[in-house]
């Protein structure tokens, strides 16, 4: 392994679900022993991982590298990370929040309660995707992290098309490191790049997080269409119009239209809406068969973020006066107001309109071109 292929900084992944475990496996394959650590909230899970070197519940069949350190003590894990990050040459390290959106605030708060401000070279990333509504307020993952942390840290989202199982197996993938601090996004891209993982930097954090939330909702809709046997033509139309909905909301919120064609939006949409490993697509497939939502979610054994995000995204779209008929239809389906067949029938019966949205075109135009 060449120097450029090594994972070069200490890293602590907080959360031993599928994606957190996959990232820990991927990084530790390229790291020195003890350089990468994985923390889980449940001590019994860490005991199982240590005994078997497998995470059979969340990532079955994938062995944990001997170099990967395991811990169930969050405070000690954080303090060990700080000690290693400042002994590193040059100093630095990454903490990754690998939990569902619902757990982000608590984890982020605990990081700064234990460590205070970031030391030189340290940074924090999150893997969560979604949107949270609290009364009349809407929060992206970045909002939740910023509100919870009591000290200043360089921060970014690591997002894009990435099934955990494929990442853990070492199959190629490409992701976006998105941050309002482009210099940190570029540094993160350099650190994480390698071992079959290609990273692109972006400073359109809003666009990346919006895409990560909406694509899960679209994947539910695509699963419904596939479950009803409507064919590949219908799926392609659904995803194309879903991307148009996403772009309308992005422009209304101030994200860049060109980000809609990137990995965090279009790339993740294609993967999540068509891949058999997609939990959100499997929710749609189950609903198309008439299965109760709760039974589907229980059978998944994992969080399907699109179920929680649908109502929040629909509410945000309504506030922004943005038409998102697919998102609204998925909301009605999840709430039991429409059957799967009625949902698709209503979408197909909408009045015809011009395909190109003038507001998106104008937002993407260079004002200097006239």
Secondary structure, 3 states (H helix, E strand, C coil): CCHHHCCCCEEEEECCCHHHHHHHHHHHCCCCCCCEEEECCCHHHHHHHHHHCEECCCEEEEECCCCCEEECCHHHHHHHHHHHHHHCCCCCEEEEECCCHHHHHHHHHHHHHHHCCCCCCEEEEECCCCEEEECCEEEEHHHHHHHHCCCCCEEEEEECCCCHHHHHCCCCEEEEEECCCHHHHHHHHHHHCECCEEEEEECCHHHHHHHHHHHHHHHHHHHHHHHCCCHHHHHHHHHHHHHHHHHHHHHHHCCCHHHHHCHHHHHHHHHHHHCCCCHHHHHHHHHHCCCCHHHHHHHHCCCCHHHHHHHHHHHHHHHCCCCCHHHHHHHHHHCCCCCHHHHHHHHHCCCCCCCCCHHHHHHCCCHHHC
